[in-house]
Amino acid sequence: MEQVILSAIPRTETGKSAARSLRKKGQIPALAYAGGAAPLHFSVDPVELLKQLRNKGKNTLLTLQSDNAALHNKTLMLRELQRNALNRSPIHVDFAIVDPQKPVQATIKLSYTGKAAGVALGGVTTIHHTALRVSCIPALIPTDRTLDVSDLGLGQRITVASLGLAEGIAPVGGNDLVLVSVSEG
């Protein structure tokens, strides 16, 4: 997985007024968490962050670039992006500091295309999961998947095992987890 550089500006002030001041300057407050250590406080450009997340996906590895040694070259993954309820603009972001050599858990989005062949025979397609949790090192996190259900007949299903996940990627729910099925209607 490609890493993306994100500029970070350290911050010492916290609270509502400091956050408002940052937003007026075109930045948003950010926190990066690492295990039990104290979080790192900094700010990022929301336009650049959203651009990278749109282009690369929410599981993108971000490498901080900063004049501050505590922030510089930290590898992060998005944990939560808070948005304004009215205009959907970002107001705060939380990251997790990750070790590129240690497994992390990530969620990949599942979408489905096609009309199952079993539907023409009176069957009903049931989508059981629209996301899948996996555990792997950050560089192996798969991209979102689109599954074609066109070949599914009555009584057939697609399980995690049929996704063909690469070696080193373990589904959190196991390989027998049913993602989509076609049953008699």
C-alpha positions as CSV (number, residue, x, y, z in Angstrom):
1,M,0.0,0.0,0.0
2,E,1.3,3.4,-1.0
3,Q,2.0,5.9,1.8
4,V,0.9,9.5,1.5
5,I,2.7,12.5,3.0
6,L,0.6,14.8,5.2
7,S,1.9,18.0,6.6
8,A,1.4,18.5,10.3
9,I,1.7,21.6,12.5
10,P,2.3,20.9,16.2
11,R,-0.1,22.6,18.6
12,T,0.0,23.2,22.3
13,E,-3.4,24.9,22.8
14,T,-6.4,22.7,23.1
15,G,-10.1,23.3,23.7
16,K,-13.0,24.9,21.8
17,S,-11.5,28.3,21.3
18,A,-8.2,27.0,20.1
19,A,-10.1,24.6,17.7
20,R,-12.2,27.5,16.4
21,S,-9.1,29.6,15.8
22,L,-7.4,26.7,13.9
23,R,-10.5,26.3,11.7
24,K,-10.5,30.0,10.9
25,K,-6.9,29.6,9.7
26,G,-7.9,26.7,7.3
27,Q,-6.6,24.0,9.6
28,I,-8.4,21.4,11.7
29,P,-7.3,19.9,15.1
30,A,-5.9,16.4,15.0
31,L,-4.9,13.8,17.6
32,A,-2.8,10.7,17.1
33,Y,-3.1,7.9,19.6
34,A,-0.5,5.1,20.2
35,G,-1.4,2.4,22.7
36,G,-1.3,3.8,26.2
37,A,1.0,6.8,25.4
38,A,-0.2,10.4,25.6
39,P,-1.8,11.5,22.3
40,L,0.0,13.8,19.9
41,H,-1.7,17.1,19.3
42,F,-1.3,18.8,15.9
43,S,-3.3,20.3,13.0
44,V,-3.7,19.4,9.4
45,D,-5.1,21.0,6.2
46,P,-8.6,19.5,5.8
47,V,-8.6,20.0,2.0
48,E,-5.4,18.0,1.6
49,L,-6.6,15.3,4.0
50,L,-9.9,14.8,2.2
51,K,-8.2,14.8,-1.2
52,Q,-5.8,12.0,-0.1
53,L,-8.7,10.0,1.5
54,R,-10.8,10.3,-1.6
55,N,-8.0,9.2,-3.9
56,K,-6.5,6.4,-1.8
57,G,-9.3,5.3,0.5
58,K,-9.9,5.5,4.2
59,N,-7.4,2.8,5.0
60,T,-4.6,5.0,3.6
61,L,-1.3,5.0,5.4
62,L,-0.3,8.6,6.1
63,T,3.2,9.7,7.0
64,L,3.5,13.0,8.9
65,Q,5.9,15.6,7.7
66,S,6.6,18.2,10.3
67,D,9.4,20.4,11.8
68,N,8.6,18.8,15.1
69,A,10.6,15.7,15.8
70,A,7.8,14.1,17.8
71,L,5.5,14.2,14.8
72,H,7.9,13.8,11.9
73,N,7.8,10.5,10.0
74,K,5.0,9.0,12.2
75,T,2.9,6.5,10.3
76,L,-0.8,7.0,10.8
77,M,-4.2,5.5,9.9
78,L,-7.5,7.3,10.1
79,R,-9.6,6.4,13.1
80,E,-12.4,9.0,13.0
81,L,-13.2,12.1,11.0
82,Q,-15.7,14.4,12.6
83,R,-17.8,16.6,10.4
84,N,-20.0,19.7,10.9
85,A,-23.6,18.5,10.9
86,L,-24.8,21.3,8.7
87,N,-22.3,21.6,5.9
88,R,-20.3,18.4,6.3
89,S,-17.0,20.1,6.5
90,P,-14.3,18.4,8.6
91,I,-13.9,19.8,12.2
92,H,-11.6,17.3,13.9
93,V,-9.7,14.1,13.0
94,D,-8.3,11.3,15.1
95,F,-5.5,9.0,13.9
96,A,-3.9,5.8,15.2
97,I,-0.1,5.6,15.1
98,V,0.8,2.3,13.5
99,D,4.0,0.3,13.3
100,P,4.3,-0.7,9.6
101,Q,5.7,-4.1,10.7
102,K,2.9,-5.0,13.1
103,P,-0.6,-6.2,12.2
104,V,-3.5,-3.8,12.5
105,Q,-7.3,-4.3,12.0
106,A,-8.9,-2.5,9.2
107,T,-12.4,-2.5,7.6
108,I,-12.8,-2.9,3.9
109,K,-16.1,-2.0,2.2
110,L,-17.9,-4.6,0.2
111,S,-20.4,-3.8,-2.6
112,Y,-22.3,-6.1,-4.8
113,T,-23.2,-6.0,-8.6
114,G,-25.4,-8.0,-10.8
115,K,-28.6,-10.0,-10.4
116,A,-28.2,-13.5,-9.0
117,A,-29.3,-16.2,-11.4
118,G,-31.3,-17.8,-8.6
119,V,-33.6,-14.7,-8.4
120,A,-35.1,-15.7,-11.8
121,L,-36.1,-19.0,-10.3
122,G,-37.9,-17.3,-7.4
123,G,-35.0,-16.9,-5.1
124,V,-34.2,-13.9,-2.8
125,T,-30.7,-12.4,-2.6
126,T,-29.7,-11.5,1.0
127,I,-26.6,-9.3,1.6
128,H,-25.3,-10.3,5.1
129,H,-22.3,-8.0,5.2
130,T,-21.3,-4.7,3.6
131,A,-18.0,-4.5,5.3
132,L,-15.3,-6.9,6.3
133,R,-12.8,-6.6,9.2
134,V,-9.3,-7.9,8.4
135,S,-6.1,-8.2,10.3
136,C,-2.7,-7.7,8.6
137,I,0.3,-5.5,8.4
138,P,-0.6,-2.0,7.1
139,A,1.1,-2.5,3.7
140,L,-1.2,-5.5,2.9
141,I,-4.6,-3.8,3.7
142,P,-6.8,-4.6,0.7
143,T,-8.8,-2.1,-1.2
144,D,-12.6,-2.1,-1.1
145,R,-14.1,-5.0,-3.0
146,T,-17.0,-5.3,-5.5
147,L,-18.5,-8.8,-5.7
148,D,-20.5,-10.0,-8.8
149,V,-23.4,-12.1,-7.6
150,S,-24.7,-12.9,-11.2
151,D,-23.6,-16.6,-11.0
152,L,-25.3,-17.3,-7.7
153,G,-28.1,-19.9,-8.0
154,L,-30.6,-21.0,-5.4
155,G,-29.0,-22.1,-2.2
156,Q,-25.6,-20.7,-3.1
157,R,-23.6,-18.2,-1.2
158,I,-20.3,-16.2,-1.3
159,T,-18.1,-16.6,1.8
160,V,-15.0,-14.8,2.9
161,A,-13.0,-17.9,1.7
162,S,-14.1,-17.2,-1.9
163,L,-12.7,-13.7,-1.8
164,G,-9.2,-15.0,-2.3
165,L,-7.5,-12.7,0.2
166,A,-3.7,-12.5,-0.1
167,E,-1.4,-14.4,2.2
168,G,-0.9,-12.5,5.4
169,I,-4.5,-11.1,5.5
170,A,-6.7,-12.8,8.0
171,P,-10.5,-12.1,8.2
172,V,-11.5,-11.2,11.7
173,G,-14.8,-13.2,11.4
174,G,-13.2,-16.3,9.9
175,N,-13.2,-17.7,6.3
176,D,-16.7,-19.3,6.8
177,L,-18.5,-16.0,7.2
178,V,-21.3,-15.7,4.6
179,L,-21.3,-12.4,2.8
180,V,-24.2,-12.8,0.4
181,S,-26.6,-15.7,-0.3
182,V,-29.6,-16.7,-2.5
183,S,-32.4,-18.6,-0.8
184,E,-35.8,-19.8,-1.9
185,G,-38.4,-17.0,-1.7
